[in-house]
């Protein structure tokens, strides 16, 4: 039974070593109790603990050798004893059998064997002796959680072994061992047998009743996802410099001779000859909040073998095996060529989503480790027609933080307007940055929106339009996301071959994710022999006012009367109308025409609103209410971009309402909550068509009417008069 608990737990371990060690603990603990069954009970526990110490020492030595961990047995044992529980619950799955991940299951298995054997042998209570192995089995299931398939056959085997143990006859001394009523008077014997029969029947009834009560509950939870105990344990954390190593680029640029690493590529592990030295990756930064790029990783303690990642179909791969020695590099981030598969010489934690490695204890000068990586080489022939992924899986790679400068958005739109394919858009951004900006070592660090705006559009005489690879990579990644490309920033090193890696080799580069190709690096850095062109030559900045197509052309009234025709003689006043009558009639007719046009526009606008809010299914009416809100923002001079999500538009609507002072703070808060609710309804319609109810559509219409009325009330009086007759909503794209 204890060995089966090891089988269950081994489903989240790499290799069968844990099962073998727990089987040894089970056999050893039970054999000690069997061998010492004639000794005093107080002597069994010390003897069993001595045997446990010996078996644990052997098991830890085997696990250390399996994980290729350096250090003495004493140091390894002390470290495992201190960190067994947190490392087991923060280890990456599959868990590497290492001293700190096998010690706790090993000790638990030994103690379960000791307790169960003592209860069964000395007290003769076999059923009660099953309790420790059963608790161990339940604990193994809990630790595994949802990280493996259901343990059906081990559980069936566990129940079968328990049944066999209960059915096996126990050896008892004495002739009356089989019948407790033997030797009693017939009347007494009959009474005893009746009581035994009644007790057996009551026991069976209790078991059947419990089964009837608990079976539906258990059956109802079969399909539920088990609780993962790892969510209660905080994984290894890093400091700011490790969360955002991009800010270290400027410091390394100012100290180019600082020796950070020593690299030696082992023979036979660098792939085909003639290739450039592989880039060494320090960190992958996927999250941007408008101020800093961050790794945003969830690190899990990993063993020597890291989880394998399937390369993109059609791409080439080669294996790179390097021995890296740390010099002056500080922090916890552990450099390695992408993508690492095996590491020895250092205990690491790993984030599979980004491929970033850390050493939880931190780097130290002289630390030497060997890492084997599988370097991917994307197929360049597929890039021209490759698409980019979309959806929740890459939402963090597409997210544009609020507050992006308008100039940045306009530049992204300009670069994308003549490049429809994703790769063409990425190449256009790469070329624009390489042709218009200069690399300087003394550029200040920073990649927040204001820093990027100054880097891209600042005057050259004041330090603008120049930066380090930090600004080039960050600007590419932000512009890429603005045009719909999933991007990230990578910080690493470009060694010139084997030998020292210095601070001058550190740089940052952007990458774009393509479907069927994988992550493709780009190089937006300028060429050394080319003089950058001024940005103003190719970027067409436009004012922040509404575009001319959004402003109605004013109706120009004639300023005078047409000149009279020159005749052969003086005009005859009696033969036609006088000039004042003609002028008055023309002006009156013009006013009548303008009035009719305004009435027509007002009627068309009113019909459009009624059609949006009252016609169609609930989903169409909710979409119509959303168009009413966006049209109102456009009429108020605050158009929203097509690339914004519904939640971002709702935030913009709240800011416009607050800035316009359209209502009290309480009313503004209520309208903001209502617009957020409308954004949620729009997302429901988009992602779950057909689920909207008529009540939700009516609520959407109420929210839209309230917001439009509040925004209109904040406009000047003459603008309020023109609000209902503005022709824009009639011709804007629906």
C-alpha positions in Angstrom: 0.0 0.0 0.0 2.9 2.4 0.8 4.6 1.5 -2.5 1.3 2.3 -4.4 1.4 5.8 -2.8 4.8 6.1 -4.3 3.5 5.1 -7.7 0.8 7.8 -7.4 3.2 10.5 -6.4 5.7 9.5 -9.1 3.3 10.6 -11.8 4.6 14.1 -11.4 8.2 13.1 -11.1 10.7 12.6 -13.9 11.9 8.9 -14.0 11.1 6.0 -11.6 13.7 6.9 -8.9 11.1 8.2 -6.4 9.0 5.0 -6.6 12.1 2.9 -6.0 13.1 5.0 -3.0 9.7 4.9 -1.4 9.4 1.1 -2.0 12.7 0.7 -0.1 11.4 2.9 2.7 8.2 0.8 2.9 10.0 -2.5 2.9 12.6 -1.3 5.4 10.2 0.2 7.9 8.0 -2.9 7.9 10.9 -5.3 8.2 12.3 -3.4 11.2 9.0 -3.7 13.0 8.6 -7.4 12.1 12.2 -8.2 13.2 11.7 -6.3 16.5 8.2 -7.6 17.3 9.5 -9.5 20.3 11.4 -6.5 21.7 9.8 -4.0 24.1 7.7 -1.5 22.2 9.7 1.5 23.4 12.8 0.1 21.7 11.3 -0.2 18.2 11.0 3.5 17.4 14.7 4.3 18.1 15.8 1.3 16.0 13.5 2.3 13.2 14.8 5.9 13.2 18.4 4.7 13.0 17.4 2.6 10.0 15.6 5.6 8.5 18.7 7.7 8.9 20.8 5.1 7.0 18.3 4.7 4.2 17.8 8.5 3.9 21.5 9.1 3.6 21.7 6.5 0.8 18.7 7.9 -1.0 19.9 11.5 -0.8 23.3 10.4 -2.2 21.5 8.7 -5.1 19.2 11.7 -5.7 22.2 14.1 -5.6 24.1 12.0 -8.2 21.0 11.8 -10.3 20.5 15.6 -10.3 24.2 16.2 -10.7 24.3 18.5 -7.6 27.7 19.6 -6.3 28.5 19.7 -2.5 29.1 17.3 0.3 26.4 14.9 1.6 26.1 16.9 4.8 25.5 20.2 3.0 23.0 18.6 0.6 21.1 17.0 3.5 21.0 20.2 5.5 19.7 22.1 2.5 17.1 19.5 1.8 15.9 19.4 5.4 15.4 23.2 5.4 13.7 23.5 2.1 11.9 20.2 1.4 8.3 21.4 1.7 8.5 24.7 -0.2 10.7 23.3 -3.0 8.4 20.3 -3.5 5.4 22.6 -3.8 7.1 25.1 -6.1 9.0 22.6 -8.3 8.3 22.5 -12.0 6.4 19.5 -13.2 7.8 17.0 -14.0 9.7 17.2 -10.7 13.4 16.3 -10.9 14.2 13.7 -8.2 16.7 15.7 -6.2 17.5 15.6 -2.4 15.1 18.4 -1.6 12.2 16.8 -3.5 12.5 13.2 -2.4 13.3 13.7 1.3 9.7 14.5 2.4 8.0 11.6 0.6 10.8 9.2 1.8 10.3 10.2 5.5 6.5 10.1 5.2 6.6 6.6 3.7 8.9 5.3 6.4 6.8 6.7 9.2 3.6 5.3 7.6 5.2 1.9 7.5 6.4 2.1 11.1 3.0 3.2 12.5 1.0 0.8 10.4 3.2 -2.2 11.2 3.2 -1.5 14.9 -0.5 -1.1 15.2 -1.2 -4.3 13.1 1.5 -6.5 14.7 1.4 -5.5 18.4 -2.3 -4.5 18.8 -3.6 -7.0 16.2 -5.8 -4.3 14.6 -5.2 -4.8 10.9 -7.9 -2.3 9.8 -6.6 0.4 12.1 -3.1 -0.3 10.8 -4.4 0.6 7.3 -4.9 4.2 8.5 -1.3 5.5 8.0 -0.9 4.1 4.5 -4.3 5.4 3.6 -3.4 8.9 4.8 -0.1 8.7 2.9 -2.0 7.7 -0.3 -4.5 10.6 0.2 -1.6 13.0 0.7 0.1 11.8 -2.5 -3.2 12.4 -4.4 -3.4 15.9 -2.9 0.2 16.8 -3.8 -0.3 15.6 -7.4 -3.5 17.6 -7.7 -4.6 18.4 -11.3 -1.1 17.9 -12.7 -1.6 14.3 -13.8 -4.3 12.0 -15.1 -6.6 10.4 -12.6 -5.0 7.5 -10.7 -7.6 4.9 -11.4 -5.6 1.7 -11.6 -3.4 2.5 -8.6 -6.5 3.2 -6.5 -8.1 0.0 -7.6 -4.9 -1.9 -6.7 -4.7 -0.1 -3.4 -8.3 -1.2 -2.5 -7.5 -4.8 -3.7 -4.4 -5.0 -1.6 -6.3 -3.8 1.4 -9.1 -6.4 0.8 -6.5 -9.2 0.5 -4.9 -8.1 3.8 -8.2 -8.2 5.6 -9.2 -11.5 4.1 -5.9 -13.3 4.9 -6.3 -15.4 8.0 -4.2 -14.3 11.0 -2.2 -16.9 12.9 -3.5 -17.2 16.4 -2.4 -19.6 19.2 -4.8 -21.8 21.1 -7.6 -24.2 20.1 -10.3 -21.5 20.4 -8.6 -19.1 18.0 -11.3 -19.7 15.4 -14.5 -19.5 17.5 -14.7 -17.0 20.4 -17.7 -18.9 21.9 -16.0 -22.3 22.0 -16.0 -23.8 25.5 -19.1 -21.9 26.7 -22.4 -23.4 27.8 -24.9 -24.0 25.0 -27.2 -21.2 26.1 -24.4 -18.7 26.5 -22.8 -19.8 23.2 -26.2 -19.1 21.5 -26.5 -15.6 23.1 -22.9 -14.7 22.1 -23.5 -15.8 18.5 -26.7 -13.8 18.3 -24.9 -10.7 19.6 -22.0 -11.3 17.1 -24.6 -11.6 14.3 -26.4 -8.5 15.4 -23.1 -6.5 15.6 -22.1 -7.7 12.1 -25.5 -6.8 10.7 -25.3 -3.3 12.3 -21.8 -2.9 10.9 -23.0 -3.9 7.4 -25.9 -1.5 7.7 -23.7 1.4 8.7 -21.3 0.7 5.8 -24.2 0.5 3.3 -25.8 3.7 4.7 -22.5 5.6 4.5 -22.0 4.4 1.0 -25.5 5.5 0.0 -25.0 8.9 1.5 -21.5 9.5 0.3 -21.7 7.9 -3.2 -23.7 10.8 -4.8 -21.3 13.4 -3.3 -18.2 11.5 -4.4 -19.7 10.8 -7.9 -20.6 14.5 -8.2 -17.0 15.5 -7.6 -15.4 13.1 -10.0 -15.4 15.5 -12.9 -14.2 18.5 -10.8 -10.7 19.8 -11.1 -8.6 18.8 -8.0 -7.2 21.6 -5.9 -3.5 22.4 -6.6 -1.7 22.9 -3.3 1.0 24.9 -5.3 -1.2 27.9 -5.4 -0.8 28.3 -1.6 3.0 28.5 -1.8 4.7 31.6 -3.2 7.2 30.7 -5.9 10.7 32.2 -6.0 10.7 36.0 -6.3 13.2 38.4 -7.9 14.2 42.0 -7.3 13.6 45.0 -9.6 16.8 44.6 -11.6 15.9 41.1 -12.4 12.2 41.9 -13.1 13.3 44.7 -15.5 16.9 44.1 -16.6 16.3 46.5 -19.6 17.3 49.4 -17.3 20.7 47.9 -16.9 21.6 48.5 -20.6 22.6 52.1 -20.2 24.9 51.3 -17.2 26.6 48.5 -19.2 27.0 50.8 -22.2 28.9 53.3 -20.1 31.2 50.5 -18.8 31.9 48.5 -21.9 35.0 46.7 -20.6 33.3 45.2 -17.5 33.8 41.4 -17.7 30.4 39.8 -17.0 30.8 36.2 -18.1 33.2 33.6 -19.5 31.8 31.3 -22.2 33.2 28.1 -23.6 31.2 26.3 -26.3 31.9 22.5 -26.0 32.9 20.6 -29.1 30.1 19.0 -31.0 27.4 21.1 -29.5 27.4 24.2 -31.6 25.5 22.9 -34.6 26.7 23.3 -38.1 30.0 24.9 -38.6 30.3 28.5 -40.0 27.4 29.9 -37.9 27.6 33.0 -35.9 28.0 32.7 -32.2 24.6 32.1 -30.6 23.0 35.0 -28.7 22.9 34.4 -24.9 19.6 35.3 -23.5 19.3 36.9 -20.0 15.6 37.6 -19.8 12.4 37.9 -21.8 10.2 40.8 -21.1 6.5 40.4 -22.1 4.6 42.9 -20.0 4.5 46.6 -20.5 2.4 49.1 -18.4 3.4 52.3 -20.1 6.3 52.8 -17.6 8.4 49.7 -17.5 8.9 46.4 -19.4 8.8 43.5 -17.0 9.4 39.7 -17.2 6.2 38.9 -15.4 7.3 35.3 -14.9 6.2 32.6 -12.5 9.3 30.7 -11.6 9.2 27.1 -10.6 12.1 25.1 -9.1 13.5 22.9 -11.8 15.9 20.0 -11.9 18.6 19.2 -14.4 16.2 18.4 -17.2 13.9 21.3 -18.2 10.5 20.9 -19.9 10.8 20.3 -23.7 9.2 22.8 -26.0 8.1 21.7 -29.5 9.9 23.8 -32.2 7.9 25.5 -34.9 7.1 23.2 -37.8 9.4 23.7 -40.8 12.1 25.5 -38.8 15.6 24.2 -38.3 17.2 23.5 -34.9 20.7 22.9 -33.6 22.0 22.0 -30.2 24.3 24.4 -28.3 26.2 23.2 -25.3 28.1 25.8 -23.3 30.0 26.1 -20.1 29.4 29.5 -18.5 31.4 31.0 -15.7 30.0 34.0 -13.9 32.3 37.0 -13.4 30.9 40.4 -12.5 27.3 39.7 -13.5 25.0 40.2 -10.5 21.4 39.4 -9.7 19.5 36.1 -10.0 18.9 35.9 -13.7 20.9 33.0 -15.3 22.1 33.5 -18.9 21.6 30.8 -21.4 21.1 30.3 -25.1 17.4 30.0 -26.0 15.8 27.5 -25.4 17.5 25.7 -22.5 16.8 22.0 -22.2 19.4 20.7 -19.6 21.5 22.4 -17.0 24.0 21.1 -14.5 26.2 22.7 -11.9 23.5 25.1 -10.5 20.1 24.7 -8.9 17.7 26.8 -11.0 14.1 28.0 -11.2 12.5 28.2 -14.6 9.5 30.0 -16.3 8.4 27.9 -19.3 6.3 30.7 -20.7 9.3 33.0 -21.3 12.2 30.6 -21.1 13.8 32.7 -18.4 16.1 31.0 -15.8 17.0 32.2 -12.4 19.3 31.0 -9.6 17.2 31.6 -6.4 20.4 32.0 -4.3 21.7 34.7 -6.6 24.8 34.7 -8.8 28.3 34.7 -7.4 31.7 35.2 -9.0 33.2 31.9 -10.0 29.8 30.1 -10.4 30.2 27.6 -13.2 27.4 25.7 -14.9 26.8 23.8 -18.1 23.7 24.4 -20.2 22.4 22.6 -23.2 20.0 24.5 -25.4 18.1 23.9 -28.6 18.4 27.0 -30.8 15.6 27.5 -33.3 16.2 28.9 -36.8 12.9 30.1 -38.3 12.2 29.5 -41.9 12.5 32.9 -43.5 10.6 31.7 -46.6 7.4 31.6 -44.6 7.6 35.1 -43.1 6.2 37.0 -46.1 2.8 35.2 -45.9 2.8 34.3 -42.2 0.0 35.6 -40.0 0.1 36.5 -36.3 -1.9 34.7 -33.6 -4.7 36.4 -31.8 -6.9 35.6 -28.8 -6.5 35.2 -25.1 -3.4 33.1 -25.4 -1.4 36.1 -26.7 -3.4 38.9 -25.1 -0.5 39.9 -22.8 1.7 40.2 -25.9 -0.8 42.5 -27.7 -1.8 44.7 -24.8 -1.1 48.4 -25.3 -1.1 50.3 -22.0 -3.3 53.3 -21.5 -1.8 56.7 -22.2 0.1 56.0 -25.4 1.0 59.4 -27.0 -1.0 60.5 -30.0 2.2 61.0 -32.0 3.1 57.4 -31.3 -0.2 56.2 -32.5 -0.1 58.3 -35.7 3.4 57.0 -36.5 2.3 53.4 -36.1 -0.7 54.1 -38.3 1.5 55.7 -40.9 3.9 52.8 -41.0 1.0 50.3 -41.2 -1.1 52.0 -43.8 0.9 50.8 -46.8 1.9 47.4 -45.3 -0.9 44.9 -44.9 1.0 41.8 -44.1 2.3 41.3 -40.5 5.9 40.8 -41.6 5.7 43.8 -43.9 4.6 45.9 -40.9 7.3 44.6 -38.7 9.9 45.2 -41.4 8.6 48.8 -41.9 9.0 49.6 -38.2 12.5 48.0 -38.2 13.6 50.1 -41.3 12.1 53.3 -40.0 14.0 53.1 -36.7 17.2 52.0 -38.4 17.1 54.9 -40.8 16.1 57.8 -38.6 17.8 57.4 -35.2 21.3 57.4 -33.8 23.0 55.1 -31.2 24.8 56.9 -28.4 26.3 55.4 -25.3 25.4 58.4 -23.0 21.7 58.4 -23.7 19.7 58.4 -20.5 17.9 55.2 -19.4 14.2 54.9 -19.6 11.5 53.5 -21.8 8.2 54.9 -20.4 5.9 56.6 -22.8 7.4 60.1 -22.3 10.9 58.6 -22.8 9.9 56.9 -26.0 8.1 60.0 -27.3 11.2 62.1 -26.7 13.4 59.4 -28.3 11.2 59.3 -31.4 10.1 62.9 -31.8 12.3 65.1 -29.6 14.5 67.7 -31.3 18.0 66.5 -32.2 19.6 69.6 -30.8 18.1 68.8 -27.4 19.1 65.1 -27.3 16.1 63.6 -29.0 16.2 60.9 -31.8 19.1 59.0 -30.2 19.4 56.3 -27.6 20.7 52.9 -26.7 19.4 49.5 -27.7 17.0 49.9 -24.8 15.0 52.6 -26.6 15.3 51.0 -30.0 13.9 47.6 -28.8 11.2 49.2 -26.6 10.0 51.6 -29.3 9.8 48.7 -31.8 7.8 46.5 -29.4 5.3 49.3 -28.6 4.9 50.4 -32.3 4.4 46.7 -33.1 1.6 46.3 -30.6 0.0 49.4 -31.9 -0.3 47.8 -35.4 -1.5 44.4 -34.0 1.8 42.5 -33.7 2.5 40.3 -30.6 5.8 41.5 -29.5 8.3 41.2 -26.6 11.7 42.6 -25.6 14.7 40.3 -25.0 17.8 41.3 -23.0 21.0 39.4 -23.6 24.5 39.3 -25.0 26.0 38.9 -28.4 29.4 37.2 -27.7 32.1 37.4 -30.3 33.0 33.8 -29.8 34.4 31.8 -26.9 36.0 33.8 -24.1 35.0 36.7 -22.0 31.6 38.4 -22.5 31.8 42.0 -21.6 29.3 44.8 -20.9 29.8 46.1 -24.5 28.2 42.8 -25.7 25.0 43.4 -23.8 22.0 44.7 -25.8 18.3 44.4 -26.2 16.3 43.3 -29.2 12.6 42.9 -30.1 10.9 39.7 -31.2 7.6 39.1 -33.1 5.5 36.0 -32.9 4.3 34.5 -36.2 1.9 31.6 -36.7 3.7 28.5 -37.9 7.1 30.2 -37.6 7.6 31.1 -33.9 9.4 34.0 -32.4 11.5 36.0 -34.9 14.1 38.5 -33.8 14.4 41.9 -35.5 17.3 44.4 -35.5 16.1 48.0 -35.5 19.6 49.3 -34.8 21.1 51.7 -37.3 24.0 50.7 -39.5 27.3 52.1 -38.4 28.2 53.6 -41.8 24.8 55.4 -42.5 23.8 58.8 -41.4 20.3 58.9 -40.0 17.7 61.0 -41.8 15.6 63.6 -39.9 12.3 62.1 -38.8 10.5 65.1 -40.2 11.3 64.0 -43.7 9.2 60.8 -43.5 6.8 61.3 -40.6 3.8 63.4 -41.3 2.6 64.8 -37.9 -1.0 66.1 -38.0 -2.7 68.3 -35.4 -4.8 66.8 -32.6 -8.0 68.5 -34.0 -10.6 66.3 -35.7 -9.7 65.2 -39.2 -11.2 67.4 -42.0 -13.5 64.5 -43.0 -15.1 64.6 -39.5 -16.0 68.4 -39.6 -19.0 69.3 -41.7 -18.4 71.9 -44.4 -20.1 75.1 -43.4 -22.9 76.5 -45.6 -21.7 79.8 -47.1 -24.4 82.3 -47.7 -24.1 84.7 -50.6 -22.7 88.0 -49.5 -24.4 90.1 -52.2 -26.7 90.0 -55.2 -25.5 89.0 -58.6 -24.6 91.9 -60.8 -27.3 93.1 -63.0 -27.1 92.5 -66.7 -26.1 95.4 -68.8 -28.9 96.3 -71.1 -29.4 98.8 -74.0 -31.4 101.1 -72.0 -32.6 101.9 -68.4 -34.6 99.2 -66.6 -38.3 99.5 -66.6 -39.5 99.4 -62.9 -43.0 98.3 -64.0 -41.8 95.4 -66.1 -40.4 93.3 -63.1 -39.9 93.0 -59.4 -37.9 95.6 -57.5 -34.4 94.7 -56.1 -35.5 94.7 -52.4 -38.2 92.2 -53.2 -35.8 90.0 -55.1 -33.3 90.1 -52.2 -35.9 89.4 -49.6 -37.4 86.5 -51.6 -34.0 85.0 -52.2 -33.0 85.2 -48.5 -36.3 83.8 -47.4 -36.0 80.9 -49.8 -32.5 80.2 -48.6 -33.6 80.3 -45.0 -36.4 77.9 -45.8 -34.1 75.5 -47.6 -31.6 75.6 -44.7 -34.5 75.0 -42.2 -35.8 72.1 -44.3 -32.2 70.6 -44.4 -31.8 70.9 -40.7 -35.2 69.3 -40.0 -34.3 66.5 -42.4 -31.0 65.9 -40.7 -32.7 66.0 -37.2 -35.3 63.5 -38.4 -32.7 61.2 -39.9 -30.6 61.3 -36.7 -33.6 60.5 -34.6 -34.6 57.6 -36.8 -31.0 56.3 -36.7 -31.0 56.4 -32.9 -34.4 54.6 -32.8 -33.2 52.0 -35.2 -30.1 51.3 -33.2 -31.8 51.1 -29.9 -35.1 49.5 -30.8 -34.7 47.3 -33.8 -33.1 43.9 -34.3 -32.3 41.2 -31.8 -30.8 42.1 -28.3 -27.3 41.7 -29.6 -27.8 44.2 -32.4 -29.5 46.7 -30.0 -26.5 46.5 -27.6 -24.1 47.1 -30.5 -26.3 50.0 -31.5 -26.1 51.5 -28.0 -22.3 51.2 -28.1 -22.3 53.1 -31.5 -24.3 55.9 -29.9 -21.7 56.3 -27.2 -18.7 56.3 -29.6 -20.5 58.7 -31.9 -21.1 61.0 -29.0 -17.4 60.9 -28.1 -16.6 61.8 -31.7 -19.1 64.7 -31.7 -17.5 66.0 -28.6 -14.1 66.1 -30.3 -12.7 62.9 -28.7 -12.8 60.1 -31.3 -11.6 56.7 -30.1 -9.2 54.6 -32.0 -10.3 51.4 -33.8 -7.5 49.5 -32.0 -8.9 50.1 -28.5 -10.7 47.4 -26.6 -14.2 48.1 -25.2 -12.8 48.5 -21.6 -10.3 51.1 -22.8 -13.0 53.0 -24.6 -15.1 53.0 -21.4 -12.2 54.5 -19.5 -11.7 57.1 -22.2 -15.5 57.9 -22.0 -15.2 58.4 -18.2 -12.2 60.8 -18.7 -14.1 62.8 -21.3 -17.1 63.1 -19.0 -14.9 64.1 -16.0 -13.0 66.7 -18.1 -16.2 68.2 -19.5 -17.6 68.7 -16.0 -20.9 67.4 -17.3 -22.2 66.4 -13.9 -21.4 66.0 -10.2 -18.7 63.6 -9.1 -21.4 61.2 -7.9 -23.3 61.3 -11.3 -20.0 60.9 -13.2 -19.2 57.9 -11.1 -22.6 56.4 -11.8 -22.3 57.0 -15.5 -18.8 55.5 -15.6 -20.0 52.3 -13.9 -22.9 52.2 -16.4 -20.6 52.6 -19.4 -18.3 49.8 -18.0 -21.5 47.7 -17.8 -22.3 48.5 -21.4 -18.7 47.5 -22.4 -19.2 44.2 -20.7 -22.5 43.6 -22.6 -20.7 44.4 -25.9 -18.0 41.8 -25.0 -20.7 39.3 -24.2 -22.3 39.9 -27.6 -19.0 39.6 -29.4 -17.7 36.5 -27.7 -20.9 34.7 -26.9 -23.4 35.6 -29.7 -27.0 34.9 -29.0 -26.8 35.0 -25.2 -28.0 38.6 -24.7 -31.4 39.1 -23.2 -34.0 41.8 -24.1 -33.6 43.2 -20.6 -29.9 43.7 -21.2 -30.7 45.5 -24.5 -33.1 47.8 -22.7 -30.4 48.5 -20.1 -27.9 49.3 -22.8 -30.3 51.8 -24.4 -30.8 53.5 -21.1 -27.1 53.8 -20.5 -26.4 55.1 -23.9 -29.2 57.8 -23.6 -28.0 58.9 -20.2 -24.3 59.2 -21.3 -25.2 61.0 -24.6 -27.5 63.4 -22.7 -24.8 64.2 -20.1 -22.1 64.8 -22.7 -24.4 67.0 -24.8 -25.4 69.0 -21.8 -21.7 69.9 -21.1 -21.3 71.5 -24.6 -21.7 75.2 -25.2 -25.2 76.3 -26.1 -24.6 76.7 -29.9 -22.9 73.4 -30.0 -25.9 71.8 -28.3 -28.1 73.2 -31.0 -25.9 71.7 -33.7 -25.5 68.3 -31.9 -28.8 66.9 -33.2 -28.3 68.0 -36.8 -24.6 67.0 -37.2 -24.5 64.8 -40.3 -21.5 62.8 -39.1 -23.2 59.8 -37.5 -25.2 59.3 -40.8 -22.1 58.8 -42.9 -19.6 57.4 -40.4 -18.8 53.8 -40.8 -21.2 51.6 -38.8 
